[in-house]
Amino acid sequence: MLKRFVACALVTSAIAAAAPIRAEILEQVLVKVNGDIITKTEFEQRQVQELRNRPALANLSPTSPELRKAVTEMTPDLILEAVDRLLLVQRGRELGYSMSDDAFKNVLESIKKQNNITTDEQFQQALRESGMTLPELRQEIERNMLEQRVQQADVMDKISVTEEESRTYYEQHRTEFTTPAEITLREIFIEVPQDDRGVNVAVDDEAREKANDVRHRLLAGEPFARLAGEISAAPSKANGGLVGPLKEEDLAPALQKQINALKVGDISEVMRVGRGYQVLKLESRSETKIRQFDDARDDISRRVADRKMRGELLKYLERLREQATIVWRNDELKKAYELALQKRATTAASQTTN
């Protein structure tokens, strides 16, 4: 939990080497938003934290092309997010929101509990390792609180969902309320050894006879799980041959046809598969289930509200942006910001038409 509020402590030279844009940032102040500033150091921390959230980049050198590309790609969204957050925080202060000392203490206790921190020394050590002071941590927590309260008061509390909207959503997204039919199988696989010349006919016949013998033993009542553990060459033997649950729609048509002919508890015929012979047992089958509208009403309402909230939040941020005075001190970062705005508008338009 602590990591959610604390900037990662990495060497910022990695950022400088990774992104061409860093060489252009010569001033400490990158942008002013209604007089409040976003600094070079603050934005670098955002970039570093985002890099740390991508494990695939963890072992790359600061000069690697992959790292440079990742920083270049993430920068537009990060600077747009930074300006959005600042606008929300400013609005929160305008509405008179603030974090009391008691509220901050409660949040700290929650952070300590979730991170198994039991002493002040451990907490101070965690702060040092994260490169953040207690006042900086409080500032970040308070910013998060202001953002959430503004979104709640100015956006979410003003959203309502009508019956018609809920029914329209349900009809257009029935798959979200449908649980596909599933089956659970047990398998015994008899492998046919191969060499450079392919499959020896006699060896293949021997494997088929062994599979038939296994099937007869199963039909005679021997436990499938025991025979699978003793005889099967499939990895599932460790679990008594158990496979699944599997969605019926994901099965190959030929296998689906074989399974559909079985009742729960039935043993299949011996089947030739890629590298051998297989015997299956249908362990269980569930039918396709569809949640009816009345049963899913609350869930539908939440989903519709969430979708409307995302759209209304973007409109709200646009209004705050139109009313704001934004002064850029870095042309390349301004271009990145405008690129992210354009991308957001395109995405929003696409979602509206779908």
Contacts in CASP RR format, 6 or more apart in sequence:
PFRMAT RR
TARGET T0000
AUTHOR 0000-0000-0000
METHOD contacts of the structure
MODEL  1
MLKRFVACALVTSAIAAAAPIRAEILEQVLVKVNGDIITKTEFEQRQVQE
LRNRPALANLSPTSPELRKAVTEMTPDLILEAVDRLLLVQRGRELGYSMS
DDAFKNVLESIKKQNNITTDEQFQQALRESGMTLPELRQEIERNMLEQRV
QQADVMDKISVTEEESRTYYEQHRTEFTTPAEITLREIFIEVPQDDRGVN
VAVDDEAREKANDVRHRLLAGEPFARLAGEISAAPSKANGGLVGPLKEED
LAPALQKQINALKVGDISEVMRVGRGYQVLKLESRSETKIRQFDDARDDI
SRRVADRKMRGELLKYLERLREQATIVWRNDELKKAYELALQKRATTAAS
QTTN
1 110 0 8 1.000
1 111 0 8 1.000
1 114 0 8 1.000
1 115 0 8 1.000
2 111 0 8 1.000
2 114 0 8 1.000
2 115 0 8 1.000
2 117 0 8 1.000
2 126 0 8 1.000
2 130 0 8 1.000
3 130 0 8 1.000
5 111 0 8 1.000
5 137 0 8 1.000
5 140 0 8 1.000
5 141 0 8 1.000
5 144 0 8 1.000
6 126 0 8 1.000
6 127 0 8 1.000
6 130 0 8 1.000
6 131 0 8 1.000
6 132 0 8 1.000
6 137 0 8 1.000
6 140 0 8 1.000
7 45 0 8 1.000
7 46 0 8 1.000
7 48 0 8 1.000
7 49 0 8 1.000
7 130 0 8 1.000
7 131 0 8 1.000
7 132 0 8 1.000
8 45 0 8 1.000
8 48 0 8 1.000
8 49 0 8 1.000
8 51 0 8 1.000
8 52 0 8 1.000
8 130 0 8 1.000
9 129 0 8 1.000
9 130 0 8 1.000
9 131 0 8 1.000
10 48 0 8 1.000
10 51 0 8 1.000
10 52 0 8 1.000
11 62 0 8 1.000
12 44 0 8 1.000
12 48 0 8 1.000
13 62 0 8 1.000
14 48 0 8 1.000
14 51 0 8 1.000
14 62 0 8 1.000
14 67 0 8 1.000
15 22 0 8 1.000
15 44 0 8 1.000
15 47 0 8 1.000
15 48 0 8 1.000
15 51 0 8 1.000
15 71 0 8 1.000
16 22 0 8 1.000
16 23 0 8 1.000
16 62 0 8 1.000
17 62 0 8 1.000
17 63 0 8 1.000
17 67 0 8 1.000
17 68 0 8 1.000
18 62 0 8 1.000
18 63 0 8 1.000
18 64 0 8 1.000
18 67 0 8 1.000
18 68 0 8 1.000
18 70 0 8 1.000
18 71 0 8 1.000
19 47 0 8 1.000
19 68 0 8 1.000
19 71 0 8 1.000
19 72 0 8 1.000
19 75 0 8 1.000
20 68 0 8 1.000
20 72 0 8 1.000
21 71 0 8 1.000
21 72 0 8 1.000
21 75 0 8 1.000
21 332 0 8 1.000
21 333 0 8 1.000
21 336 0 8 1.000
22 44 0 8 1.000
22 71 0 8 1.000
24 330 0 8 1.000
24 331 0 8 1.000
24 332 0 8 1.000
24 333 0 8 1.000
25 40 0 8 1.000
25 330 0 8 1.000
25 332 0 8 1.000
25 333 0 8 1.000
27 40 0 8 1.000
27 329 0 8 1.000
27 330 0 8 1.000
28 39 0 8 1.000
28 40 0 8 1.000
28 41 0 8 1.000
29 37 0 8 1.000
29 38 0 8 1.000
29 39 0 8 1.000
29 40 0 8 1.000
29 329 0 8 1.000
30 37 0 8 1.000
30 38 0 8 1.000
30 39 0 8 1.000
30 40 0 8 1.000
30 43 0 8 1.000
30 328 0 8 1.000
30 329 0 8 1.000
30 330 0 8 1.000
30 333 0 8 1.000
31 37 0 8 1.000
31 38 0 8 1.000
31 79 0 8 1.000
31 83 0 8 1.000
31 326 0 8 1.000
31 327 0 8 1.000
31 328 0 8 1.000
31 329 0 8 1.000
31 330 0 8 1.000
31 333 0 8 1.000
31 334 0 8 1.000
31 337 0 8 1.000
32 325 0 8 1.000
32 326 0 8 1.000
32 327 0 8 1.000
32 329 0 8 1.000
33 83 0 8 1.000
33 86 0 8 1.000
33 87 0 8 1.000
33 90 0 8 1.000
33 324 0 8 1.000
33 325 0 8 1.000
33 326 0 8 1.000
34 87 0 8 1.000
34 90 0 8 1.000
34 324 0 8 1.000
34 325 0 8 1.000
34 326 0 8 1.000
35 325 0 8 1.000
35 327 0 8 1.000
36 86 0 8 1.000
36 90 0 8 1.000
38 79 0 8 1.000
38 82 0 8 1.000
38 83 0 8 1.000
38 86 0 8 1.000
42 82 0 8 1.000
43 78 0 8 1.000
43 79 0 8 1.000
43 82 0 8 1.000
43 333 0 8 1.000
46 78 0 8 1.000
46 81 0 8 1.000
46 82 0 8 1.000
47 71 0 8 1.000
47 74 0 8 1.000
47 75 0 8 1.000
47 78 0 8 1.000
50 74 0 8 1.000
50 78 0 8 1.000
51 57 0 8 1.000
51 67 0 8 1.000
51 70 0 8 1.000
51 71 0 8 1.000
51 74 0 8 1.000
52 58 0 8 1.000
54 70 0 8 1.000
57 66 0 8 1.000
57 67 0 8 1.000
57 70 0 8 1.000
60 66 0 8 1.000
60 67 0 8 1.000
61 67 0 8 1.000
75 333 0 8 1.000
75 336 0 8 1.000
76 336 0 8 1.000
76 337 0 8 1.000
76 339 0 8 1.000
76 340 0 8 1.000
76 343 0 8 1.000
77 340 0 8 1.000
79 333 0 8 1.000
79 336 0 8 1.000
79 337 0 8 1.000
79 340 0 8 1.000
80 337 0 8 1.000
80 340 0 8 1.000
80 341 0 8 1.000
80 344 0 8 1.000
83 321 0 8 1.000
83 326 0 8 1.000
83 337 0 8 1.000
84 317 0 8 1.000
85 143 0 8 1.000
85 147 0 8 1.000
87 317 0 8 1.000
87 320 0 8 1.000
87 321 0 8 1.000
87 324 0 8 1.000
88 146 0 8 1.000
88 147 0 8 1.000
88 150 0 8 1.000
88 151 0 8 1.000
88 317 0 8 1.000
88 320 0 8 1.000
89 143 0 8 1.000
89 146 0 8 1.000
89 147 0 8 1.000
91 146 0 8 1.000
91 150 0 8 1.000
91 154 0 8 1.000
91 320 0 8 1.000
92 146 0 8 1.000
92 149 0 8 1.000
92 150 0 8 1.000
93 146 0 8 1.000
95 149 0 8 1.000
95 150 0 8 1.000
95 153 0 8 1.000
97 145 0 8 1.000
97 146 0 8 1.000
97 149 0 8 1.000
97 150 0 8 1.000
98 142 0 8 1.000
99 138 0 8 1.000
99 141 0 8 1.000
99 142 0 8 1.000
99 145 0 8 1.000
103 145 0 8 1.000
104 138 0 8 1.000
104 141 0 8 1.000
104 142 0 8 1.000
107 141 0 8 1.000
108 123 0 8 1.000
111 117 0 8 1.000
112 118 0 8 1.000
112 123 0 8 1.000
115 126 0 8 1.000
117 123 0 8 1.000
117 126 0 8 1.000
127 133 0 8 1.000
127 134 0 8 1.000
127 137 0 8 1.000
132 140 0 8 1.000
151 313 0 8 1.000
154 316 0 8 1.000
155 309 0 8 1.000
155 312 0 8 1.000
155 313 0 8 1.000
155 316 0 8 1.000
156 305 0 8 1.000
156 309 0 8 1.000
158 312 0 8 1.000
159 305 0 8 1.000
159 308 0 8 1.000
159 309 0 8 1.000
159 312 0 8 1.000
161 301 0 8 1.000
161 304 0 8 1.000
161 305 0 8 1.000
161 308 0 8 1.000
165 304 0 8 1.000
166 293 0 8 1.000
166 297 0 8 1.000
166 300 0 8 1.000
166 301 0 8 1.000
166 304 0 8 1.000
167 293 0 8 1.000
169 300 0 8 1.000
169 303 0 8 1.000
169 304 0 8 1.000
169 307 0 8 1.000
170 177 0 8 1.000
170 293 0 8 1.000
170 296 0 8 1.000
170 300 0 8 1.000
173 303 0 8 1.000
174 290 0 8 1.000
176 303 0 8 1.000
177 290 0 8 1.000
177 291 0 8 1.000
177 296 0 8 1.000
177 299 0 8 1.000
178 288 0 8 1.000
178 289 0 8 1.000
178 290 0 8 1.000
178 291 0 8 1.000
179 286 0 8 1.000
179 288 0 8 1.000
179 289 0 8 1.000
179 290 0 8 1.000
179 291 0 8 1.000
180 247 0 8 1.000
180 248 0 8 1.000
180 249 0 8 1.000
180 288 0 8 1.000
181 247 0 8 1.000
181 248 0 8 1.000
181 249 0 8 1.000
181 285 0 8 1.000
181 286 0 8 1.000
181 287 0 8 1.000
181 288 0 8 1.000
182 244 0 8 1.000
182 245 0 8 1.000
182 246 0 8 1.000
182 247 0 8 1.000
182 248 0 8 1.000
182 285 0 8 1.000
182 286 0 8 1.000
183 244 0 8 1.000
183 245 0 8 1.000
183 246 0 8 1.000
183 248 0 8 1.000
183 251 0 8 1.000
183 259 0 8 1.000
183 282 0 8 1.000
183 283 0 8 1.000
183 284 0 8 1.000
183 285 0 8 1.000
183 286 0 8 1.000
184 242 0 8 1.000
184 243 0 8 1.000
184 244 0 8 1.000
184 245 0 8 1.000
184 246 0 8 1.000
184 283 0 8 1.000
184 284 0 8 1.000
184 285 0 8 1.000
185 242 0 8 1.000
185 243 0 8 1.000
185 244 0 8 1.000
185 246 0 8 1.000
185 259 0 8 1.000
185 280 0 8 1.000
185 281 0 8 1.000
185 282 0 8 1.000
185 283 0 8 1.000
186 224 0 8 1.000
186 225 0 8 1.000
186 228 0 8 1.000
186 236 0 8 1.000
186 240 0 8 1.000
186 241 0 8 1.000
186 242 0 8 1.000
186 243 0 8 1.000
186 280 0 8 1.000
186 281 0 8 1.000
186 283 0 8 1.000
187 228 0 8 1.000
187 232 0 8 1.000
187 234 0 8 1.000
187 236 0 8 1.000
187 241 0 8 1.000
187 243 0 8 1.000
187 278 0 8 1.000
187 279 0 8 1.000
187 280 0 8 1.000
187 281 0 8 1.000
188 211 0 8 1.000
188 214 0 8 1.000
188 218 0 8 1.000
188 224 0 8 1.000
188 227 0 8 1.000
188 228 0 8 1.000
188 231 0 8 1.000
188 232 0 8 1.000
188 234 0 8 1.000
188 241 0 8 1.000
188 278 0 8 1.000
188 279 0 8 1.000
189 232 0 8 1.000
189 233 0 8 1.000
189 234 0 8 1.000
189 273 0 8 1.000
189 276 0 8 1.000
189 277 0 8 1.000
189 278 0 8 1.000
190 207 0 8 1.000
190 208 0 8 1.000
190 210 0 8 1.000
190 211 0 8 1.000
190 214 0 8 1.000
190 231 0 8 1.000
190 232 0 8 1.000
190 233 0 8 1.000
190 276 0 8 1.000
190 277 0 8 1.000
190 278 0 8 1.000
191 207 0 8 1.000
191 233 0 8 1.000
191 275 0 8 1.000
191 276 0 8 1.000
192 199 0 8 1.000
192 203 0 8 1.000
192 204 0 8 1.000
192 207 0 8 1.000
192 275 0 8 1.000
192 276 0 8 1.000
192 277 0 8 1.000
193 200 0 8 1.000
193 203 0 8 1.000
194 275 0 8 1.000
204 276 0 8 1.000
207 276 0 8 1.000
207 277 0 8 1.000
208 270 0 8 1.000
208 272 0 8 1.000
208 277 0 8 1.000
210 231 0 8 1.000
210 277 0 8 1.000
211 270 0 8 1.000
211 277 0 8 1.000
211 278 0 8 1.000
211 279 0 8 1.000
212 270 0 8 1.000
214 227 0 8 1.000
214 231 0 8 1.000
214 279 0 8 1.000
215 267 0 8 1.000
215 269 0 8 1.000
215 270 0 8 1.000
215 279 0 8 1.000
217 227 0 8 1.000
218 224 0 8 1.000
218 227 0 8 1.000
218 267 0 8 1.000
218 279 0 8 1.000
218 281 0 8 1.000
219 267 0 8 1.000
224 240 0 8 1.000
224 241 0 8 1.000
224 267 0 8 1.000
224 281 0 8 1.000
225 240 0 8 1.000
225 241 0 8 1.000
225 242 0 8 1.000
226 240 0 8 1.000
228 234 0 8 1.000
228 236 0 8 1.000
228 237 0 8 1.000
228 240 0 8 1.000
228 241 0 8 1.000
229 237 0 8 1.000
229 238 0 8 1.000
229 240 0 8 1.000
229 241 0 8 1.000
231 237 0 8 1.000
232 240 0 8 1.000
232 241 0 8 1.000
234 241 0 8 1.000
236 242 0 8 1.000
236 243 0 8 1.000
242 283 0 8 1.000
245 284 0 8 1.000
245 286 0 8 1.000
248 256 0 8 1.000
248 259 0 8 1.000
251 259 0 8 1.000
258 268 0 8 1.000
258 269 0 8 1.000
258 271 0 8 1.000
258 280 0 8 1.000
259 268 0 8 1.000
259 280 0 8 1.000
259 282 0 8 1.000
262 268 0 8 1.000
262 280 0 8 1.000
262 282 0 8 1.000
263 282 0 8 1.000
264 282 0 8 1.000
264 283 0 8 1.000
264 284 0 8 1.000
264 285 0 8 1.000
265 281 0 8 1.000
265 282 0 8 1.000
265 283 0 8 1.000
266 281 0 8 1.000
266 282 0 8 1.000
267 279 0 8 1.000
267 280 0 8 1.000
267 281 0 8 1.000
268 279 0 8 1.000
268 280 0 8 1.000
268 281 0 8 1.000
268 282 0 8 1.000
270 277 0 8 1.000
270 278 0 8 1.000
270 279 0 8 1.000
271 277 0 8 1.000
271 278 0 8 1.000
271 279 0 8 1.000
271 280 0 8 1.000
272 278 0 8 1.000
293 300 0 8 1.000
311 348 0 8 1.000
314 344 0 8 1.000
314 348 0 8 1.000
328 334 0 8 1.000
328 337 0 8 1.000
END
